[in-house]
Amino acid sequence: METNKFADGLFYNEPRENAPDFVLGSITFSKARFLTWLDQQAEDEKGYVKTQIKRGKEGKPYVELDTWKPTQR
């Protein structure tokens, strides 16, 4: 099983209390940390590095590298 690859320097925050319904949350970057991490990731065939927003066991959201690949049929 592959180990989790957390997006270093990229943070998802849930909407603040009393935020309008159309606000889904916010994303905060530590520019230097995130760009260093991003440079170390392989791009997919379209040139993208994909991430997923997940919820940890204690309920806190986090961002992780999306390593899912479809199976060949």
Beta strands, then each sheet from edge to edge (+ up, - down):
strand 1: 10-13
strand 2: 26-29
strand 3: 51-55
strand 4: 61-65
sheet 1: 1+ 2-
sheet 2: 3+ 4-
end
